[in-house]
């Protein structure tokens, strides 16, 4: 259930950051694989946005079961620079690392 909530939140965040004219953006690639013990997905769009993520259920048969998510997303900001966020989310919280390219 947590993975579906996580995916829904991430999609909502992406929609909030949508370009002014989203009809012009094309999906270039989309991959998805959902399994009982984890998931992965990746996509890339024509406006320079990309995302890849993998979630894995740790200790699935115990009381301490937890979802650990790793991933990265990139986009071109209004200033024309490329922004990339690499992250891990799990028992220790959300831990992002950002970088800005040219």
N, C-alpha and C positions, 0 to 999 in steps of 0.2 A: 504494500500500500504506500509506503514511504517513497518508493521510486516513482510512482505515478504522481504523487504530490510534488516531488522534486521536478519532474519533467514539466508538469503544468506550470509551476512557478517560473521555470526557465523560459518556457514558451511565452508566458505573459510578459516577462522582462524584454524578450526580443521584440514582441509586438509593440511595446511602449517605445522602443528605440527605432521603430520602422522609419524608412526614408519618407520624404514628403510625397513622392509619387510611387507608391509600391507596385502599381501595375507594370512599371517598367523593369522591375527586378525579376530575373529568371532563376529558378532552381537549377543549378548545374549538376549537383550530385546529392543523393540522399541514400544513406544506408542505415539499417536498423536491425538489431537482433535482441530479442527479449527472451530470457530463459528463467526458470524458477529461481536460480541462485544469482542472477545478475542480468545486466543489459549493456548494450553499447549502441551508440548512434553517431552519425557524422553527416554533415551537410555543408554545401558550399553554394553561394549565390553569386549572381553576376555583378553585384555591387561591391564585392570584395569581402563580404561577411562569410565566416566559416566557423564551424563548431564541431568538436569531437568530444565525446564523453563516454566513460565506462563506469558502471556501478557494479559492485560485487558485494554479496551478502556474506559477511564474516560470521562464523559460529552459528549457522542457520538452525541447528538443533538444540540450542541452549537458550537460557533466559537472557544471555548477553548478546543475542543476535544484533548485528548492526550493519547498516549499509555504508560502505566506503565508496566515494565517488571521486574519480580523477578526470580531469579534462582540460580543454583549452578552447577559448573563442577569440576571434579576431574580427576587427571591423575597421573601416575607414571613417574617421571622425569628420565633423564639419570643417575642421581646419586642414583636411587633406592628409593628415598623418595616419599611419597604420598603428592601431592599438591592439595589443595581445594580452590576454589574461590567462594564466595557467593556474589551475587550482586543484586542491584536494579538500574534500569535505567528509567528515566522519565523526568518530567519537571525540576528537579534539577540536571540533568546530570547522568552520569554513576558513581555509588558508589560501588566499589568492596571492599571486605574484604578477605584477604588471610590467609591461615594457612598451615603449613608444618607438616606432620606426619612422623612416622618412616618408 
